[in-house]
Amino acid sequence: MTGAGSCYLAVDPGREKCGLAVVGQGGEPLCLRAAAADAFTAEFLSLYQKYRPAQILLGAGTGSPRFHVLLKSLLPGRPILLVNERDTTLEARRIYWRCNPPRGWKKYLPAGLRTPDGPLDAYAALAIARLWIESRETCRANPENMPDSGQ
């Protein structure tokens, strides 16, 4: 477990499944989980209580308005940061294969023909967190690009 406030909790919202990723400040994954939409609340609260993240990041795609309302009700007064999740599904696939290189005959298949052994939702949440971390670093390097969102 990391110290309170030294990590981020990212959510990739979906209709049937949701990805959750606890990510260190440098973008390293600390915990990756995929949860059925109906089990999301319990899974989210478990991770929130264990890691006490500095920021809650929510992908601004499918289902995000519903999840934004849910997260606000679970954590009243806590800011929920919306992150543009454009291309995070493709990035999730790349991250998955870096973390789980193909073995045996699968390594000879072209990348486009390989299918992951499990859901990519947690890797999409990791991609969302890394995208947000990267955007913060870019804004720190170029303060004129800093969004006015209280980050």
N, C-alpha and C positions, 0 to 999 in steps of 0.2 A: 504494500500500500504506500502511496506517495503522501507527502504532507498536504494539508488542506490548502487549496488554492494554487497548487503547482501543476495542475493539469486542466484539460478541457473535456467536456462531455458533449459529443456530437451525435445528432440523430438524423438518420435518413428515413423520412416518413414514407409509408407506403399503404396501399389499400389492404393488403393481406399480411405483409411482413414489414418489419421495421429494423433498420440497422442501428446499432449503438456502438460507439467507440469512445473509450477513454484514452486520451492522447496527451502525452507529455508536451511541455512547452516547445520542444524541438521537433515535434511531429512524430515521435516514436509511439507506436501503439502499446498501451498498457493493458487494455482489455478490449476484446472484440466480441460482440454478441449479435445474433439475429433473433428476433422475437416475433411471434405471431402478434398481429395487431391487438387481439383481445388480451394478450399477456404483457403488453407494452408497459402499462403503469407499474406493475410489480417489478419488472426488470429494470425500468428506469430508476425507480426509487431505491432499489437495492444498490445500483451503481452510484447514485447520487450520495447516498449515506456512507458508502464505503470510501469513496474517493474525494468527496467535497470539492468539486471542480470550481475553478476560478470563473469559468464562463460556460454557459449552455448555448450550444450552436445547433440551429435547426435548418436543415435543407429547405429552401424555398421552392419546392416542387410539388409533386403529387401529394395531396393530403395535408400540406403544411398548414392551411388555415385551421383545420380541425385540431391538429397537434399543437398549434400555437395556443389555442384556447385551453386545451387540456394541460399543457405545461404551465401556463399562467395560473390555472386553478390549483395545480399541485404545489407551485412555488410562488405564492402571491408576493408581489413586490420585487421579485428577482427578474432582471432583464433576460429576455430570450432573444438572442441575436440570430436574425435570418441571414442565411448565406446562399448566394446564387449557386445552384448545384449543376450548372451547365457542364456537360461532359464528364460528370463524376462517375457515371456508370462505366464509361470506357476506361477511366482511370482506375476504377475499382477492379476491373478485369486485369489490368496491368499489375496492380499491386498484388492481387491474388496470386498471379503466376510467379512474381518475384519471391513471395513468401512460401509458395508451394510449387516448386519447380516440377514439371512433369517427369515421371519416372517410367522406366521400362519402354515399351513400344510407343507410349504417348509422346515421348520427347521427340519422336521423329515426325509427328504430325505438324503441319503448318499451324501457326498460332491461331489463325482464324477458324480452324476446325476443332480445336480443343474446347471441351466444355468443363467448367469447374465441377468439382465433386460435391459442392454444397452451395448454399445461397451466397450471393455477393453483397447482400445488404449491409453487413458490418464493414466490409471493405469500402462501400460507398460512403458510409458515415466517416470512415478514416479519411477518405479523399476530401470530404466536405471540411473536416477539421484542418487538414493540411492546406487546403485552398485559403481558408480564413487566416491561418498563421502566415502563409506567404503574403497575403494581401496586407496584413499588419506590418510585416517587415518592409514591404515596398513603400507603405505610407510613412514608416519611420525614416526611411532613406530619403524620401521626397515629401516633406511635410505639406506641400501645396496640394498633394493628392489625398490628404487625410479626409475621409468622409465625416460629416458632422452627425455621428451616431452615438456619441458618448463612449466609444471603445477606449 
